[in-house]
Amino acid sequence: MRIASYNIKSLRQDRAAVVAVLQDLDADVVGIQESTHWPVRRRRLTRLARDAGLEVAVTGWGARETSLLVRPGLEVTEPQRIPMPWKIGRTRRGIAVATVAGVPVIVVHLSLDPAERQRHLTIIQGVLTRYGPERVVVVGDLNEEPGGAGWTALTAHLADAAAHAGPTFPSANPGRRIDAILVGARHRVVKSRVRHDQVTGLASDHCPLYCDIAPDDIAPDDIAPDDIAPTDSTPVDAERTHR
């Protein structure tokens, strides 16, 4: 399964470029941050997903600016939109959650404020516990680099699937890794990459990140050689044998 994380900056830059990036990622599941602004979010996101060959699984209301897109035909169960506590004057945040093809996926966009971030992490950790952290994949914009409180709290239960994939922000000249894909122990990472090129620079201020995962009980011999690649910051390889 290919899972991606992408902050699309509310489509305020180049929508056509965002569509092109999503198409080239060829992902089964995409966790979106900064979906689009309410009240037109659902309509705009539905059109974006359709143009990219995807479907909207979770968006809106309690999920706030997080959304989950999936490849058509994948089974989606237990969709949830969980709002985070907020204070007037700050961004309303939430998380999008669903089980996709048997894998619980949580999309997050953590606060810039450390105290608020910690309150939100407590709720997110409760969701992890409910599903069983070994089963879960968390994707999103953590708004801090590895070693920060958010990374530390989440990697106590999950593995950093893209530790060597490269920086994700800002897209014009990436120097910081603030976007993450974190996986539970039941998942084995086959490949992880950041896409960084001229198109991603036009699309958003974040570079998209993707990871190919397989169940941990699949032997390495069951993975096609073309699927095993070192992590890097090159554009996405479109050809894959397994998802």
DASULNOR-V71680 format. One record per backbone hydrogen bond with DSSP energy under -1.0 kcal/mol. NH is the residue of the N-H (numbers start at 1). CO is the residue of the C=O. E is the energy in kcal/mol with one decimal. If there is no record, write none. Layout:
nh:NH co:CO e:E
nh:NH co:CO e:E
This chain:
nh:3 co:211 e:-2.9
nh:4 co:29 e:-2.7
nh:5 co:209 e:-2.8
nh:6 co:31 e:-2.6
nh:8 co:33 e:-2.0
nh:10 co:34 e:-2.2
nh:11 co:8 e:-1.9
nh:12 co:9 e:-2.1
nh:18 co:14 e:-1.9
nh:19 co:15 e:-2.4
nh:20 co:16 e:-2.3
nh:21 co:17 e:-2.5
nh:22 co:18 e:-2.6
nh:23 co:19 e:-2.5
nh:24 co:20 e:-2.4
nh:25 co:21 e:-2.2
nh:26 co:22 e:-1.0
nh:28 co:2 e:-1.9
nh:29 co:2 e:-1.9
nh:30 co:69 e:-2.8
nh:31 co:4 e:-3.0
nh:32 co:67 e:-2.8
nh:33 co:6 e:-2.0
nh:35 co:65 e:-1.7
nh:44 co:40 e:-2.6
nh:45 co:41 e:-3.1
nh:46 co:42 e:-2.5
nh:47 co:43 e:-2.1
nh:48 co:44 e:-2.4
nh:49 co:45 e:-3.0
nh:50 co:46 e:-2.4
nh:51 co:47 e:-2.5
nh:52 co:48 e:-1.5
nh:53 co:50 e:-1.3
nh:54 co:49 e:-3.6
nh:55 co:70 e:-2.6
nh:57 co:68 e:-3.1
nh:58 co:68 e:-1.6
nh:63 co:60 e:-2.2
nh:64 co:61 e:-2.4
nh:66 co:63 e:-2.1
nh:67 co:32 e:-2.2
nh:68 co:58 e:-2.7
nh:69 co:30 e:-2.8
nh:70 co:55 e:-2.7
nh:71 co:28 e:-2.4
nh:74 co:71 e:-1.8
nh:77 co:99 e:-2.6
nh:80 co:97 e:-3.2
nh:82 co:95 e:-2.4
nh:84 co:93 e:-2.9
nh:90 co:87 e:-2.1
nh:95 co:82 e:-2.4
nh:96 co:107 e:-1.3
nh:97 co:80 e:-2.4
nh:98 co:105 e:-1.8
nh:99 co:77 e:-3.0
nh:100 co:103 e:-2.9
nh:101 co:75 e:-2.8
nh:103 co:100 e:-2.0
nh:105 co:98 e:-3.2
nh:106 co:137 e:-2.5
nh:107 co:96 e:-3.0
nh:108 co:139 e:-2.4
nh:110 co:141 e:-1.9
nh:117 co:113 e:-2.9
nh:118 co:114 e:-2.0
nh:119 co:115 e:-1.8
nh:120 co:116 e:-2.3
nh:121 co:117 e:-2.4
nh:122 co:118 e:-1.7
nh:123 co:119 e:-1.2
nh:124 co:120 e:-2.4
nh:125 co:121 e:-2.8
nh:126 co:122 e:-1.3
nh:127 co:123 e:-1.7
nh:128 co:124 e:-2.3
nh:129 co:125 e:-2.3
nh:130 co:126 e:-2.0
nh:131 co:127 e:-1.9
nh:132 co:128 e:-2.3
nh:135 co:132 e:-2.4
nh:137 co:104 e:-2.3
nh:138 co:182 e:-2.8
nh:139 co:106 e:-2.7
nh:140 co:180 e:-2.1
nh:141 co:108 e:-1.3
nh:142 co:178 e:-2.8
nh:148 co:145 e:-1.9
nh:152 co:148 e:-2.6
nh:153 co:149 e:-2.5
nh:154 co:150 e:-2.4
nh:155 co:151 e:-2.9
nh:157 co:154 e:-1.6
nh:158 co:154 e:-1.7
nh:159 co:183 e:-3.3
nh:161 co:181 e:-2.2
nh:165 co:162 e:-1.6
nh:168 co:176 e:-2.3
nh:169 co:176 e:-2.1
nh:171 co:205 e:-1.9
nh:175 co:169 e:-2.4
nh:176 co:169 e:-2.7
nh:180 co:140 e:-2.8
nh:182 co:138 e:-3.1
nh:183 co:159 e:-2.5
nh:184 co:136 e:-2.0
nh:186 co:134 e:-2.4
nh:187 co:184 e:-1.8
nh:188 co:214 e:-3.5
nh:190 co:212 e:-3.2
nh:191 co:212 e:-1.3
nh:193 co:210 e:-2.4
nh:194 co:232 e:-1.5
nh:195 co:208 e:-2.3
nh:201 co:197 e:-1.6
nh:202 co:198 e:-1.3
nh:203 co:199 e:-2.0
nh:204 co:200 e:-1.6
nh:207 co:168 e:-3.0
nh:209 co:5 e:-2.3
nh:210 co:193 e:-2.8
nh:211 co:3 e:-2.5
nh:212 co:191 e:-3.2
nh:213 co:1 e:-2.9
nh:214 co:188 e:-2.2
nh:216 co:186 e:-2.9
nh:218 co:215 e:-2.1
nh:222 co:219 e:-2.0
nh:223 co:220 e:-1.7
nh:227 co:224 e:-2.0
nh:228 co:225 e:-1.4
